[in-house]
Amino acid sequence: LEFSTSYHLVLVDASLNGNLTVLNAAQSNPTPLFSRITNSSCATWSSTNQMIVGHKDGSLSMYSIVDNALVTQKTTLRTPESAKGFTCTHLQFHNQTLVAGFCQTTRAKEDDNDNGDDDDDEDDDEDDEEDDDEAEHEAFLFLTHLDNSAKMDDWNDLGD
């Protein structure tokens, strides 16, 4: 969810297909301009109203809006080398600086000593509302300078 300076609102539904929709928010009842970009996980607007989209496969794309109805892909941005295979989960653009967050979740490895009998756990509490998430999460945050021509510097790794 993010507004451009020209009152376009981008919404990304990262569930299922990762559908991205852009609305004309200058109208009293915002209407969808398009929703043809799939596999999206996040989006932001550049200072020149270019839309930067992060995808579930970790790729980054920049799009232009033409005639308030058509999106054309302007360029594909380089993904940081250490984030390949990760999902782009966060994007923010400010003063020609693009910040990108990437995450990867892997299933926890089965305990070799687990015999499948949950009755052996003496410290189980039946009142627990939610079990701990046993999946492993790995995340990275990067930033780069991106000028108006979409020329970018190398990514700076800010860690996890």
Residue frames as a rotation matrix with the C-alpha (Angstrom) as fourth column:
LEU 1
0.589 0.808 0.000 0.00
0.808 -0.589 0.000 0.00
0.000 0.000 -1.000 0.00
GLU 2
-0.359 -0.706 -0.610 1.66
0.603 -0.674 0.426 3.20
-0.712 -0.216 0.668 -1.14
PHE 3
0.765 0.634 -0.114 0.63
0.387 -0.594 -0.706 6.44
-0.515 0.496 -0.699 -2.86
SER 4
-0.237 -0.760 0.605 2.49
0.967 -0.245 0.072 8.09
0.094 0.602 0.793 -5.71
THR 5
-0.743 -0.075 -0.665 2.67
0.254 -0.951 -0.177 11.88
-0.619 -0.300 0.726 -5.99
SER 6
-0.834 0.485 -0.264 0.08
-0.478 -0.393 0.785 11.67
0.277 0.781 0.560 -8.81
TYR 7
-0.208 0.799 0.564 -2.48
-0.915 0.045 -0.401 9.99
-0.346 -0.600 0.722 -6.53
HIS 8
0.205 0.194 -0.959 -1.98
-0.508 0.859 0.065 6.46
0.836 0.474 0.275 -7.78
LEU 9
0.210 -0.061 0.976 -2.30
-0.929 0.299 0.219 3.89
-0.306 -0.952 0.006 -5.03
VAL 10
-0.201 -0.323 -0.925 -0.53
-0.596 0.790 -0.146 0.56
0.777 0.522 -0.351 -5.36
LEU 11
0.380 0.366 0.850 -1.87
-0.872 0.449 0.197 -2.47
-0.310 -0.815 0.489 -3.46
VAL 12
-0.407 -0.539 -0.737 -0.03
-0.678 0.719 -0.150 -5.79
0.611 0.439 -0.658 -3.38
ASP 13
0.678 0.558 0.478 -1.78
-0.728 0.600 0.332 -8.97
-0.102 -0.573 0.813 -2.28
ALA 14
-0.294 -0.944 -0.149 1.24
-0.949 0.307 -0.073 -11.14
0.115 0.120 -0.986 -1.54
SER 15
-0.212 0.280 0.936 -0.94
-0.350 0.873 -0.340 -14.19
-0.913 -0.399 -0.087 -0.90
LEU 16
0.551 0.485 0.679 -1.63
0.314 0.633 -0.707 -16.68
-0.773 0.603 0.197 -3.66
ASN 17
0.572 -0.256 0.779 -0.70
0.816 0.078 -0.573 -15.08
0.086 0.963 0.254 -6.99
GLY 18
-0.329 -0.681 -0.654 0.83
0.700 -0.641 0.315 -11.89
-0.634 -0.354 0.687 -5.62
ASN 19
0.179 0.487 0.855 -1.56
0.935 -0.355 0.007 -9.70
0.307 0.798 -0.518 -7.59
LEU 20
-0.708 -0.397 -0.584 -0.66
0.523 -0.850 -0.056 -6.03
-0.474 -0.345 0.810 -7.78
THR 21
0.245 0.833 0.496 -3.39
0.959 -0.283 0.002 -3.45
0.142 0.475 -0.868 -8.38
VAL 22
-0.892 -0.427 -0.151 -2.99
0.440 -0.896 -0.065 0.27
-0.107 -0.124 0.986 -9.05
LEU 23
0.149 0.985 -0.088 -5.94
0.973 -0.162 -0.163 2.52
-0.175 -0.061 -0.983 -8.25
ASN 24
-0.438 -0.141 0.888 -6.67
0.376 -0.926 0.038 6.08
0.817 0.350 0.459 -9.32
ALA 25
-0.277 0.276 -0.920 -7.06
0.960 0.049 -0.275 7.54
-0.031 -0.960 -0.279 -5.83
ALA 26
-0.993 -0.056 -0.108 -7.78
0.050 -0.997 0.064 11.05
-0.112 0.058 0.992 -7.16
GLN 27
-0.424 0.904 -0.051 -11.39
-0.158 -0.018 0.987 9.97
0.892 0.427 0.150 -7.72
SER 28
-0.134 0.453 0.881 -13.98
-0.974 -0.226 -0.031 9.95
0.185 -0.862 0.471 -4.94
ASN 29
0.756 0.267 0.598 -14.46
-0.364 0.930 0.045 6.22
-0.544 -0.252 0.800 -5.56
PRO 30
-0.210 -0.945 -0.250 -10.98
-0.792 0.014 0.610 4.93
-0.573 0.326 -0.752 -6.51
THR 31
0.872 0.484 -0.079 -11.09
-0.416 0.645 -0.641 2.71
-0.259 0.592 0.763 -9.56
PRO 32
0.265 -0.802 0.535 -8.54
0.289 0.596 0.749 0.10
-0.920 -0.044 0.390 -10.56
LEU 33
0.312 -0.266 -0.912 -6.35
-0.833 -0.538 -0.128 1.21
-0.456 0.800 -0.390 -13.45
PHE 34
0.257 -0.255 -0.932 -4.79
-0.604 0.711 -0.361 -2.19
0.755 0.655 0.029 -13.92
SER 35
0.371 -0.187 0.910 -3.91
-0.790 0.451 0.415 -5.38
-0.488 -0.873 0.020 -12.10
ARG 36
0.885 -0.017 -0.466 -1.88
-0.345 0.647 -0.680 -7.37
0.313 0.762 0.566 -14.58
ILE 37
-0.141 -0.990 -0.002 1.32
-0.680 0.098 -0.726 -7.78
0.719 -0.101 -0.688 -12.60
THR 38
0.897 0.425 -0.123 1.45
-0.235 0.692 0.683 -11.09
0.375 -0.583 0.720 -10.74
ASN 39
0.420 -0.738 -0.528 4.07
0.743 0.614 -0.266 -12.80
0.521 -0.281 0.806 -8.56
SER 40
-0.027 -0.380 0.925 4.43
-0.180 -0.908 -0.378 -9.49
0.983 -0.176 -0.044 -6.67
SER 41
0.027 0.006 -1.000 5.34
0.890 0.456 0.026 -9.29
0.456 -0.890 0.007 -3.01
CYS 42
0.141 0.023 -0.990 5.82
0.656 -0.751 0.076 -5.52
-0.742 -0.660 -0.121 -2.46
ALA 43
0.141 -0.089 0.986 6.03
0.886 -0.434 -0.166 -2.20
0.443 0.897 0.018 -4.31
THR 44
0.024 -0.132 -0.991 7.07
0.594 -0.796 0.121 1.42
-0.804 -0.591 0.059 -3.92
TRP 45
0.868 0.255 0.426 7.10
0.493 -0.539 -0.682 4.61
0.056 0.803 -0.594 -6.01
SER 46
-0.274 -0.962 0.008 10.25
0.962 -0.274 0.024 6.43
-0.021 0.014 1.000 -7.10
SER 47
-0.346 0.075 -0.935 10.51
0.308 -0.932 -0.189 10.23
-0.886 -0.354 0.300 -7.04
THR 48
-0.822 0.050 -0.567 9.66
-0.525 -0.455 0.719 10.25
-0.222 0.889 0.401 -10.78
ASN 49
0.122 0.971 0.203 6.50
-0.843 0.210 -0.495 8.15
-0.524 -0.111 0.845 -10.26
GLN 50
-0.236 -0.220 -0.947 8.09
-0.630 0.776 -0.023 4.99
0.740 0.591 -0.321 -11.56
MET 51
0.695 0.504 0.512 6.73
-0.719 0.468 0.515 1.96
0.020 -0.726 0.688 -9.74
ILE 52
-0.461 -0.850 -0.255 9.34
-0.756 0.527 -0.389 -0.44
0.465 0.013 -0.885 -8.37
VAL 53
0.653 0.756 0.043 8.00
-0.711 0.593 0.377 -3.94
0.259 -0.276 0.925 -7.74
GLY 54
-0.553 -0.734 0.394 9.57
-0.819 0.566 -0.095 -6.71
-0.153 -0.375 -0.914 -5.69
HIS 55
0.229 0.617 -0.753 8.66
-0.747 0.608 0.270 -10.24
0.624 0.500 0.600 -6.67
LYS 56
0.849 0.203 0.489 8.36
-0.488 0.658 0.573 -13.54
-0.206 -0.725 0.658 -4.84
ASP 57
0.805 -0.591 0.060 11.35
0.564 0.729 -0.389 -14.88
0.186 0.347 0.919 -6.78
GLY 58
0.248 -0.721 -0.647 13.49
0.678 -0.348 0.647 -11.99
-0.692 -0.600 0.403 -5.50
SER 59
-0.432 -0.402 0.808 13.61
0.882 -0.378 0.283 -10.07
0.191 0.834 0.517 -8.77
LEU 60
-0.158 0.313 -0.937 13.01
0.386 -0.853 -0.350 -6.31
-0.909 -0.417 0.013 -8.92
SER 61
-0.300 0.141 0.943 11.28
0.944 -0.098 0.315 -4.52
0.137 0.985 -0.103 -11.80
MET 62
-0.642 0.128 -0.756 10.61
0.124 -0.955 -0.268 -0.88
-0.757 -0.266 0.597 -12.57
TYR 63
-0.233 0.690 0.685 7.42
0.968 0.230 0.098 0.12
-0.090 0.686 -0.722 -14.40
SER 64
-0.989 0.028 -0.144 6.03
-0.047 -0.990 0.135 3.29
-0.138 0.140 0.980 -15.97
ILE 65
-0.121 0.991 0.052 2.41
0.604 0.115 -0.789 4.36
-0.788 -0.064 -0.612 -15.99
VAL 66
-0.987 -0.141 0.071 1.21
0.134 -0.510 0.850 5.56
-0.084 0.848 0.523 -19.37
ASP 67
-0.589 0.798 0.130 -2.13
-0.351 -0.397 0.848 7.32
0.728 0.454 0.514 -19.88
ASN 68
-0.399 0.396 0.827 -3.31
-0.912 -0.075 -0.404 6.31
-0.098 -0.915 0.391 -16.39
ALA 69
0.639 0.758 0.129 -4.09
-0.734 0.652 -0.189 2.84
-0.227 0.026 0.974 -17.65
LEU 70
0.863 -0.328 -0.385 -1.10
-0.002 0.759 -0.651 1.01
0.506 0.562 0.655 -19.03
VAL 71
0.626 -0.734 0.263 1.94
-0.424 -0.037 0.905 -0.29
-0.654 -0.678 -0.335 -17.23
THR 72
0.816 -0.479 -0.324 5.06
-0.141 0.378 -0.915 -0.91
0.560 0.792 0.241 -19.26
GLN 73
0.752 -0.619 -0.225 8.13
0.538 0.381 0.752 -2.53
-0.380 -0.687 0.620 -17.79
LYS 74
0.876 -0.466 -0.125 10.93
-0.480 -0.817 -0.319 -0.02
0.046 0.340 -0.939 -17.98
THR 75
-0.063 -0.957 -0.282 13.77
-0.685 0.247 -0.685 -2.12
0.726 0.150 -0.671 -16.66
THR 76
0.802 0.128 -0.583 14.79
0.296 0.763 0.575 -5.02
0.519 -0.633 0.574 -14.45
LEU 77
0.525 -0.611 0.593 16.94
-0.790 -0.610 0.071 -3.96
0.318 -0.506 -0.802 -11.51
ARG 78
-0.270 -0.724 -0.635 19.88
-0.247 0.689 -0.681 -6.02
0.931 -0.027 -0.365 -10.31
THR 79
0.881 0.471 -0.048 19.14
-0.122 0.324 0.938 -8.18
0.457 -0.821 0.343 -7.28
PRO 80
0.260 -0.818 0.513 21.83
-0.964 -0.190 0.186 -8.25
-0.054 -0.543 -0.838 -4.59
GLU 81
-0.236 -0.460 -0.856 23.99
-0.601 0.761 -0.243 -11.35
0.763 0.458 -0.456 -5.09
SER 82
-0.976 -0.216 -0.010 23.54
-0.121 0.585 -0.802 -12.65
0.179 -0.782 -0.597 -1.53
ALA 83
-0.419 0.894 0.159 19.73
-0.554 -0.113 -0.825 -12.31
-0.719 -0.434 0.542 -1.80
LYS 84
-0.466 0.237 -0.852 19.32
-0.783 0.337 0.522 -14.55
0.411 0.911 0.029 -4.85
GLY 85
-0.583 0.348 -0.734 16.60
0.273 0.935 0.226 -17.12
0.765 -0.068 -0.640 -4.17
PHE 86
-0.783 0.333 -0.526 15.03
0.486 -0.200 -0.851 -14.97
-0.389 -0.921 -0.005 -1.46
THR 87
0.154 0.890 0.430 11.65
0.953 -0.249 0.174 -13.20
0.261 0.383 -0.886 -1.67
CYS 88
-0.827 -0.307 0.471 11.67
0.220 -0.948 -0.232 -9.41
0.517 -0.088 0.851 -1.83
THR 89
-0.175 0.783 -0.597 9.41
0.962 0.266 0.067 -8.50
0.211 -0.563 -0.799 1.10
HIS 90
0.496 0.305 -0.813 9.95
0.573 -0.819 0.042 -4.76
-0.653 -0.487 -0.580 1.59
LEU 91
-0.261 -0.552 0.792 10.71
0.905 -0.426 0.002 -1.80
0.336 0.717 0.610 -0.67
GLN 92
0.623 0.402 -0.671 10.99
0.581 -0.812 0.052 1.88
-0.524 -0.423 -0.739 0.22
PHE 93
-0.078 -0.613 0.786 12.20
0.916 -0.355 -0.186 4.74
0.393 0.705 0.590 -1.96
HIS 94
0.848 0.292 -0.443 13.25
0.454 -0.831 0.321 8.15
-0.275 -0.473 -0.837 -0.64
ASN 95
0.671 -0.579 -0.463 15.59
-0.525 -0.812 0.255 10.83
-0.523 0.072 -0.849 -2.03
GLN 96
0.462 -0.422 -0.780 17.01
-0.756 0.273 -0.595 8.55
0.464 0.865 -0.192 -4.73
THR 97
-0.716 -0.613 0.335 17.72
-0.698 0.612 -0.372 5.81
0.023 -0.500 -0.866 -2.18
LEU 98
0.298 0.763 -0.573 16.05
-0.637 0.606 0.476 2.44
0.711 0.223 0.667 -2.61
VAL 99
-0.536 -0.347 0.769 15.85
-0.813 0.456 -0.361 0.16
-0.226 -0.819 -0.527 0.43
ALA 100
0.178 0.553 -0.814 15.01
-0.682 0.666 0.303 -3.49
0.710 0.501 0.495 -0.20
GLY 101
-0.212 -0.162 0.964 14.35
-0.872 0.477 -0.111 -6.27
-0.442 -0.864 -0.242 2.29
PHE 102
-0.049 0.117 -0.992 14.62
-0.665 0.737 0.120 -9.94
0.745 0.665 0.041 1.36
CYS 103
-0.090 0.085 0.992 13.55
-0.904 0.412 -0.117 -12.99
-0.419 -0.907 0.040 3.37
GLN 104
-0.260 0.028 -0.965 13.74
-0.524 0.835 0.165 -16.75
0.811 0.549 -0.203 3.05
THR 105
0.121 0.375 0.919 11.87
-0.953 0.302 0.002 -19.23
-0.277 -0.876 0.394 5.21
THR 106
-0.386 -0.259 -0.885 12.88
-0.526 0.850 -0.020 -22.87
0.758 0.458 -0.464 5.36
ARG 107
0.706 0.685 -0.180 11.18
-0.298 0.518 0.802 -25.67
0.642 -0.513 0.570 7.20
ALA 108
0.188 -0.610 0.770 12.78
-0.966 0.029 0.259 -26.73
-0.180 -0.792 -0.583 10.43
LYS 109
-0.425 -0.414 -0.805 14.66
-0.547 0.826 -0.136 -30.00
0.721 0.383 -0.578 10.22
GLU 110
0.683 0.687 -0.249 12.98
-0.279 0.560 0.780 -32.93
0.675 -0.463 0.574 11.91
ASP 111
0.177 -0.582 0.794 14.47
-0.978 -0.011 0.210 -33.86
-0.113 -0.813 -0.571 15.25
ASP 112
-0.329 -0.407 -0.852 16.39
-0.591 0.793 -0.150 -37.12
0.737 0.454 -0.501 14.83
ASN 113
-0.996 -0.079 -0.030 15.25
-0.021 0.578 -0.816 -38.25
0.082 -0.812 -0.577 18.26
ASP 114
-0.393 0.919 0.033 11.59
-0.863 -0.357 -0.357 -37.57
-0.316 -0.169 0.934 17.57
ASN 115
-0.953 0.076 0.294 9.67
0.123 0.982 0.143 -40.81
-0.278 0.173 -0.945 17.60
GLY 116
-0.680 0.721 0.134 6.45
-0.031 -0.210 0.977 -39.09
0.732 0.661 0.165 16.61
ASP 117
0.011 0.682 -0.731 4.88
0.861 0.365 0.353 -39.54
0.508 -0.634 -0.583 20.06
ASP 118
-0.206 -0.033 0.978 3.78
-0.081 -0.995 -0.051 -36.14
0.975 -0.089 0.203 21.32
ASP 119
0.809 0.581 -0.092 2.73
0.015 0.135 0.991 -37.63
0.588 -0.803 0.101 24.69
ASP 120
0.262 -0.798 -0.543 6.39
0.904 0.399 -0.150 -37.74
0.337 -0.452 0.826 25.80
ASP 121
-0.453 -0.431 0.780 6.58
0.219 -0.902 -0.371 -33.95
0.864 0.003 0.504 26.18
GLU 122
-0.216 0.335 -0.917 6.11
0.968 0.199 -0.156 -33.33
0.130 -0.921 -0.367 29.88
ASP 123
-0.661 -0.130 -0.739 6.26
0.403 -0.893 -0.202 -29.56
-0.634 -0.431 0.642 29.55
ASP 124
-0.690 0.509 0.515 3.44
0.469 -0.228 0.853 -29.22
0.551 0.830 -0.081 27.00
ASP 125
-0.786 0.502 -0.361 0.93
0.055 -0.524 -0.850 -26.62
-0.616 -0.688 0.384 28.07
GLU 126
-0.412 0.702 0.581 -2.53
0.905 0.391 0.169 -27.17
-0.109 0.595 -0.796 26.65
ASP 127
0.493 0.633 -0.597 -3.36
0.590 -0.748 -0.305 -23.52
-0.639 -0.202 -0.742 27.26
ASP 128
-0.590 -0.742 -0.319 -0.74
0.207 -0.521 0.828 -22.27
-0.781 0.422 0.460 24.77
GLU 129
0.429 0.799 -0.422 -2.57
-0.200 -0.372 -0.907 -20.26
-0.881 0.473 0.000 22.11
GLU 130
0.877 -0.194 -0.439 0.08
-0.454 -0.036 -0.890 -20.65
0.157 0.980 -0.120 19.46
ASP 131
0.708 -0.693 0.135 3.02
0.602 0.693 0.398 -23.00
-0.369 -0.200 0.908 18.97
ASP 132
0.123 -0.772 -0.624 6.43
-0.237 -0.633 0.737 -21.53
-0.964 0.057 -0.260 18.33
ASP 133
0.898 0.071 -0.435 7.29
-0.437 0.024 -0.899 -21.12
-0.053 0.997 0.053 14.68
GLU 134
0.481 -0.729 0.488 9.93
0.102 0.599 0.794 -23.77
-0.871 -0.332 0.362 14.12
ALA 135
0.777 -0.219 0.591 10.77
0.613 0.046 -0.789 -22.64
0.145 0.975 0.170 10.58
GLU 136
-0.139 -0.890 -0.434 14.12
0.775 -0.370 0.512 -20.97
-0.617 -0.265 0.741 10.03
HIS 137
0.893 0.426 0.144 14.01
0.435 -0.737 -0.518 -17.36
-0.114 0.525 -0.843 8.82
GLU 138
-0.261 -0.960 -0.098 16.85
0.824 -0.275 0.496 -15.55
-0.503 0.049 0.863 7.14
ALA 139
0.800 0.587 0.126 16.53
0.583 -0.708 -0.398 -11.89
-0.145 0.392 -0.909 6.22
PHE 140
-0.429 -0.901 0.058 18.71
0.876 -0.400 0.269 -9.22
-0.219 0.167 0.961 4.62
LEU 141
0.733 0.561 -0.383 18.32
0.438 -0.821 -0.366 -5.48
-0.520 0.101 -0.848 4.19
PHE 142
-0.313 -0.814 0.490 20.05
0.920 -0.131 0.370 -3.60
-0.237 0.566 0.790 1.37
LEU 143
0.616 0.494 -0.614 20.14
0.221 -0.856 -0.467 -0.07
-0.756 0.152 -0.637 0.03
THR 144
-0.317 -0.673 0.669 21.33
0.905 -0.004 0.424 1.53
-0.283 0.740 0.611 -3.18
HIS 145
-0.377 0.149 -0.914 21.31
-0.196 -0.977 -0.079 4.88
-0.905 0.150 0.398 -4.93
LEU 146
-0.245 0.398 0.884 18.92
0.895 0.444 0.048 4.94
-0.373 0.803 -0.465 -7.90
ASP 147
-0.800 -0.099 -0.591 18.90
-0.023 -0.980 0.195 8.03
-0.599 0.170 0.783 -10.10
ASN 148
0.028 0.917 -0.398 16.10
-0.540 -0.321 -0.778 9.27
-0.841 0.237 0.486 -12.37
SER 149
0.018 -0.069 -0.997 17.42
-0.978 0.208 -0.033 7.26
0.210 0.976 -0.064 -15.33
ALA 150
0.919 0.382 0.096 17.21
-0.392 0.860 0.328 4.03
0.043 -0.339 0.940 -13.27
LYS 151
0.145 -0.934 -0.326 21.00
-0.103 0.314 -0.944 3.80
0.984 0.170 -0.050 -13.09
MET 152
0.949 0.271 0.159 21.88
-0.196 0.116 0.974 2.22
0.245 -0.956 0.163 -9.79
ASP 153
-0.018 -0.949 0.314 24.95
-0.953 -0.079 -0.293 1.91
0.303 -0.305 -0.903 -7.60
ASP 154
-0.569 -0.218 -0.793 26.08
0.002 0.964 -0.267 -1.35
0.823 -0.154 -0.548 -6.04
TRP 155
0.593 0.799 -0.098 23.90
0.016 0.110 0.994 -2.66
0.805 -0.591 0.053 -3.24
ASN 156
-0.499 -0.654 0.569 25.06
-0.615 -0.196 -0.764 -1.94
0.611 -0.731 -0.304 0.32
ASP 157
-0.046 0.423 -0.905 24.37
0.378 0.846 0.376 -4.85
0.925 -0.325 -0.199 2.66
LEU 158
-0.106 0.090 0.990 22.93
-0.728 -0.686 -0.015 -3.57
0.678 -0.722 0.138 5.95
GLY 159
-0.933 -0.333 0.135 22.78
-0.340 0.695 -0.634 -7.05
0.117 -0.638 -0.761 7.46
ASP 160
-0.419 0.804 -0.423 19.88
0.385 0.579 0.719 -8.91
0.822 0.138 -0.552 8.95
